[in-house]
Amino acid sequence: MSGVVLSGTGGVWRVQRDEGDIVDASLRGRVKKSNAGRRADGSLRRDTIATAADTLKLAIGDRVMLEQDGSGAAWTISSILPRRSRLARRAPGGGFGERVVAANVDQVVIVFAAANPEPHPRMLDRFLVIAEANGLAARIVINKVELAGGAAVASERWSDYERAGYPIHYTSAKRDEGLDTLHDALVGKVSVLTGPSGVGKSSLMNSMFPGLDLRVGEISESVNKGRHTTVGGYLHPLPGPEGGYLADTPGLREVGMWALDPAELDRCFPEFRPFLADCRFGDCTHRVEPECAVRDALARGEISAARYDSYLRLREELEGG
């Protein structure tokens, strides 16, 4: 029998079986050992092969195989199925390896408020880079548009992101605006929900999915306080026949950009990509090099000055400046 890991605490994991019911299951010891030093695709990792403690940890979203004991009273996770994607961060303390925040993710949904709290585009850029670095699609939601004069007025501030190719939803949970389109973009998919506190994530999701009873702030707070007792959040099954899951994690700020090579940052800006091959130097940093196609595009207005400035600041951070 197979299922999806929803959460885990104290060695017990909540797993939704494909049949729909949710069971508590323990992880069989030999599964941990057999996955030591392996990547998500099963291949050996050179940086962890010598360390038995570096096992493939369960994460929310993992698909697993389940077995039931003879009495039918207890469930065991017998194997972890290959992951098709993951949202990961480097292990803390500067060590090798990584910790997976969520597995089998389809998209990252980043929620900001049009006002109250005041949005900070550079924080949004950080979230987007993390999604891009993990090879995940990103979707932007600007909530509380009623505080900024409506969707048409609010959209003027975020035109740079639309030009970069990101889908943006302008919503108002209070006025029930823009929810149908966002609802359709979430059903049937595994979405990681993130964004600053106070932007209305929980009310937005509860408005679209009655019965979800999502309490993002409370859950994230409890996850942050946990000491090696959780698998990184909670995966909420979405109600309704279409299915889907919504992953509430401690927040992408906890994921960080630690594992990202500064030389790869430019590829995490989609609007830069069409120009990268035309730079004179293959290792162009897009700062001062001659014949830089990215800076030429910036001068022509094809790349926004604000996004380019974010790139420079993030690169400096990655380089330890």
C-alpha positions as CSV (number, residue, x, y, z in Angstrom):
1,M,0.0,0.0,0.0
2,S,1.3,3.5,-0.8
3,G,0.6,6.9,0.6
4,V,1.8,10.5,1.1
5,V,3.6,11.8,4.2
6,L,1.6,14.7,5.8
7,S,3.7,15.3,8.9
8,G,6.0,13.7,11.4
9,T,6.7,14.1,15.1
10,G,8.7,12.0,17.6
11,G,9.3,9.2,15.1
12,V,5.7,8.8,14.1
13,W,4.5,10.0,10.7
14,R,1.0,10.9,9.6
15,V,0.5,9.3,6.1
16,Q,-2.5,9.6,3.9
17,R,-3.1,6.3,2.1
18,D,-4.1,6.4,-1.5
19,E,-7.5,5.1,-0.3
20,G,-8.0,8.4,1.5
21,D,-7.7,7.5,5.2
22,I,-4.9,8.9,7.4
23,V,-2.8,6.5,9.5
24,D,0.2,6.8,11.9
25,A,3.2,4.9,10.8
26,S,6.8,4.3,12.1
27,L,9.8,4.2,9.8
28,R,11.5,0.8,9.5
29,G,15.1,0.9,10.6
30,R,16.5,-0.8,7.5
31,V,14.9,1.9,5.3
32,K,17.1,4.5,7.0
33,K,20.2,2.4,6.6
34,S,19.5,1.4,2.9
35,N,19.2,5.1,2.0
36,A,22.3,6.4,3.7
37,G,24.5,8.5,1.5
38,R,22.1,8.5,-1.5
39,R,20.5,11.3,-3.5
40,A,16.7,11.5,-4.1
41,D,17.2,9.5,-7.4
42,G,19.0,6.7,-5.5
43,S,22.5,7.5,-6.7
44,L,25.4,7.7,-4.2
45,R,26.5,11.0,-2.9
46,R,30.2,11.4,-2.6
47,D,29.9,13.9,0.2
48,T,27.8,11.6,2.4
49,I,28.9,8.1,1.5
50,A,31.2,7.8,4.5
51,T,28.7,9.0,7.0
52,A,26.1,6.6,8.2
53,A,24.1,9.3,9.9
54,D,23.4,11.1,6.6
55,T,20.3,9.1,5.7
56,L,17.5,10.0,3.4
57,K,15.2,11.7,5.8
58,L,11.5,11.7,5.3
59,A,9.9,14.9,4.3
60,I,6.3,16.1,3.9
61,G,5.2,15.1,0.4
62,D,7.2,11.9,0.2
63,R,5.4,9.0,-1.3
64,V,6.0,5.9,0.7
65,M,5.1,2.2,0.8
66,L,3.2,1.0,3.9
67,E,3.0,-2.4,5.6
68,Q,0.6,-3.5,8.3
69,D,1.6,-5.9,11.1
70,G,-0.2,-9.2,11.6
71,S,-2.6,-7.8,14.1
72,G,-3.6,-4.9,11.9
73,A,-3.0,-2.5,14.7
74,A,0.3,-0.9,13.5
75,W,1.6,0.6,10.3
76,T,5.2,0.7,9.1
77,I,6.9,2.7,6.3
78,S,8.8,0.0,4.4
79,S,10.3,2.1,1.6
80,I,10.5,5.7,0.4
81,L,9.6,6.1,-3.3
82,P,11.8,8.2,-5.7
83,R,11.2,11.9,-5.5
84,R,10.3,13.8,-8.7
85,S,11.2,17.2,-7.2
86,R,12.1,18.7,-3.8
87,L,12.5,22.0,-2.0
88,A,15.8,21.6,-0.1
89,R,18.3,23.5,2.0
90,R,21.8,22.7,3.0
91,A,22.2,21.0,6.4
92,P,22.9,23.6,9.1
93,G,26.3,24.3,10.5
94,G,28.0,24.4,7.1
95,G,28.0,20.7,6.7
96,F,27.7,18.7,3.5
97,G,24.4,17.3,2.4
98,E,20.9,18.8,2.4
99,R,17.7,18.7,4.2
100,V,14.5,18.4,2.2
101,V,11.8,20.7,3.4
102,A,9.1,19.2,1.1
103,A,9.2,16.5,-1.6
104,N,7.3,16.1,-4.9
105,V,6.4,19.7,-5.1
106,D,4.7,21.2,-8.2
107,Q,4.9,24.9,-7.4
108,V,5.8,27.5,-4.8
109,V,3.0,30.0,-4.1
110,I,4.4,33.2,-2.6
111,V,1.7,35.4,-1.0
112,F,2.4,39.1,-0.4
113,A,-0.1,41.9,0.6
114,A,-0.7,44.9,-1.6
115,A,-0.5,46.9,1.7
116,N,-0.6,46.3,5.5
117,P,2.1,45.0,5.8
118,E,4.0,47.0,3.2
119,P,5.4,44.6,0.6
120,H,9.2,44.4,0.0
121,P,10.0,43.3,-3.5
122,R,13.5,42.3,-2.6
123,M,12.1,39.7,-0.2
124,L,9.9,38.5,-3.0
125,D,13.0,38.3,-5.2
126,R,14.7,36.1,-2.6
127,F,11.7,33.7,-2.5
128,L,11.7,33.5,-6.3
129,V,15.4,32.7,-6.5
130,I,15.0,29.9,-3.9
131,A,12.2,28.4,-6.0
132,E,14.2,28.8,-9.2
133,A,17.3,27.3,-7.6
134,N,15.3,24.2,-6.7
135,G,13.9,23.9,-10.2
136,L,10.3,24.7,-9.1
137,A,7.7,26.8,-10.7
138,A,6.7,29.9,-8.8
139,R,3.3,31.7,-8.6
140,I,2.9,35.1,-7.0
141,V,-0.3,36.2,-5.1
142,I,-0.9,39.8,-4.2
143,N,-3.6,39.8,-1.5
144,K,-5.5,42.6,0.1
145,V,-5.8,44.5,-3.2
146,E,-8.8,46.4,-1.7
147,L,-6.2,48.4,0.4
148,A,-4.4,49.6,-2.7
149,G,-7.3,50.8,-4.8
150,G,-8.2,47.5,-6.4
151,A,-6.4,44.9,-8.6
152,A,-5.8,47.3,-11.6
153,V,-4.0,49.8,-9.3
154,A,-2.1,47.2,-7.4
155,S,-0.9,45.5,-10.6
156,E,1.1,48.6,-11.6
157,R,3.6,47.9,-8.9
158,W,4.3,44.3,-9.9
159,S,4.6,44.7,-13.7
160,D,8.3,43.8,-13.6
161,Y,7.3,40.3,-12.4
162,E,4.7,39.9,-15.1
163,R,7.3,40.8,-17.7
164,A,9.7,38.3,-16.2
165,G,7.0,35.6,-16.9
166,Y,5.7,34.9,-13.4
167,P,1.9,34.3,-13.1
168,I,0.4,36.8,-10.7
169,H,-3.0,36.6,-8.9
170,Y,-4.5,39.8,-7.5
171,T,-6.8,38.7,-4.7
172,S,-9.0,40.0,-1.9
173,A,-10.1,37.4,0.6
174,K,-12.2,40.1,2.2
175,R,-14.1,40.9,-1.0
176,D,-13.9,37.4,-2.6
177,E,-12.0,38.8,-5.6
178,G,-9.6,36.7,-7.8
179,L,-10.2,33.5,-5.8
180,D,-11.6,31.3,-8.6
181,T,-8.6,31.6,-10.8
182,L,-6.2,31.0,-7.9
183,H,-8.3,28.0,-6.8
184,D,-8.0,26.4,-10.2
185,A,-4.2,26.9,-10.1
186,L,-3.9,25.0,-6.9
187,V,-6.3,22.0,-7.2
188,G,-4.7,18.7,-8.2
189,K,-1.1,20.0,-7.4
190,V,1.3,20.0,-4.5
191,S,1.9,23.6,-3.6
192,V,4.3,25.1,-1.0
193,L,2.7,28.1,0.6
194,T,5.0,30.9,1.8
195,G,5.3,34.6,2.3
196,P,5.6,37.1,5.2
197,S,3.3,37.0,8.2
198,G,0.2,39.1,8.2
199,V,-0.5,38.9,4.5
200,G,-3.7,36.8,4.9
201,K,-2.5,33.4,3.8
202,S,-4.8,31.5,6.1
203,S,-7.9,33.5,5.4
204,L,-7.2,33.4,1.6
205,M,-6.8,29.6,1.6
206,N,-9.8,29.0,3.9
207,S,-12.0,31.2,1.6
208,M,-11.1,29.0,-1.4
209,F,-11.2,25.7,0.4
210,P,-14.0,25.7,3.1
211,G,-13.1,23.0,5.7
212,L,-9.4,23.4,5.3
213,D,-9.1,25.2,8.6
214,L,-5.6,26.3,7.8
215,R,-3.8,28.1,10.7
216,V,-0.5,29.1,9.0
217,G,0.9,31.3,11.7
218,E,0.3,28.8,14.5
219,I,1.6,25.8,12.6
220,S,4.7,27.6,11.4
221,E,5.4,28.9,14.9
222,S,5.2,25.4,16.3
223,V,7.5,24.0,13.6
224,N,10.1,26.7,14.3
225,K,10.1,25.8,17.9
226,G,10.6,22.1,17.3
227,R,13.9,20.5,17.9
228,H,14.4,17.7,15.5
229,T,10.9,16.5,16.1
230,T,9.2,17.4,12.8
231,V,9.8,16.7,9.2
232,G,9.5,20.4,8.3
233,G,5.9,21.4,8.3
234,Y,2.5,20.0,7.4
235,L,1.0,18.9,4.1
236,H,-2.7,19.7,4.0
237,P,-4.9,17.6,1.7
238,L,-7.2,20.0,-0.2
239,P,-10.8,19.2,0.1
240,G,-12.8,18.5,-3.0
241,P,-12.8,15.9,-5.8
242,E,-9.9,17.4,-7.7
243,G,-7.5,16.7,-4.8
244,G,-4.1,18.4,-4.3
245,Y,-2.0,19.4,-1.3
246,L,-0.9,22.6,0.4
247,A,2.4,22.5,2.2
248,D,2.8,24.8,5.1
249,T,6.5,25.1,6.0
250,P,8.5,27.2,8.5
251,G,9.0,29.6,5.6
252,L,11.4,30.0,2.7
253,R,13.5,32.4,4.8
254,E,14.4,29.3,6.8
255,V,15.4,27.5,3.6
256,G,17.9,30.2,2.6
257,M,20.2,30.3,-0.4
258,W,23.2,28.7,1.2
259,A,23.7,26.0,-1.4
260,L,23.5,28.3,-4.4
261,D,26.7,29.0,-6.4
262,P,26.9,32.7,-7.0
263,A,27.8,32.0,-10.6
264,E,24.3,30.3,-11.0
265,L,22.3,33.2,-9.6
266,D,21.8,34.9,-13.0
267,R,19.9,31.8,-14.2
268,C,17.5,32.2,-11.4
269,F,16.3,35.4,-13.0
270,P,14.1,34.3,-15.9
271,E,14.3,37.6,-17.8
272,F,18.1,37.3,-17.8
273,R,18.2,33.9,-19.5
274,P,17.6,35.0,-23.1
275,F,20.8,37.1,-22.9
276,L,23.3,35.0,-21.0
277,A,24.7,33.2,-24.0
278,D,25.4,36.5,-25.7
279,C,27.7,37.9,-23.0
280,R,31.4,38.1,-24.2
281,F,32.6,36.1,-21.2
282,G,31.1,32.8,-20.1
283,D,31.7,33.7,-16.5
284,C,30.3,37.2,-16.8
285,T,29.1,38.6,-13.5
286,H,27.0,41.3,-15.3
287,R,28.7,44.0,-13.2
288,V,31.5,45.7,-15.2
289,E,32.5,43.3,-17.9
290,P,32.6,44.7,-21.5
291,E,30.0,43.4,-24.0
292,C,27.6,42.2,-21.3
293,A,24.4,41.3,-23.0
294,V,22.5,41.5,-19.7
295,R,23.5,45.1,-19.1
296,D,22.8,45.9,-22.7
297,A,19.3,44.6,-22.2
298,L,19.0,46.7,-19.0
299,A,20.0,49.8,-21.0
300,R,17.3,49.0,-23.6
301,G,14.6,48.6,-20.9
302,E,14.2,44.9,-21.5
303,I,15.3,44.1,-17.9
304,S,14.0,46.1,-15.0
305,A,16.4,48.2,-13.0
306,A,14.9,47.1,-9.7
307,R,15.3,43.4,-10.6
308,Y,18.8,44.0,-11.8
309,D,19.6,45.8,-8.5
310,S,18.2,42.8,-6.6
311,Y,20.4,40.5,-8.5
312,L,23.5,42.6,-7.6
313,R,22.6,42.6,-3.9
314,L,21.8,38.9,-3.8
315,R,25.1,38.1,-5.6
316,E,27.0,40.2,-3.1
317,E,25.3,38.3,-0.3
318,L,26.2,34.9,-1.8
319,E,29.8,35.9,-2.3
320,G,30.0,36.9,1.4
321,G,30.3,40.6,0.7
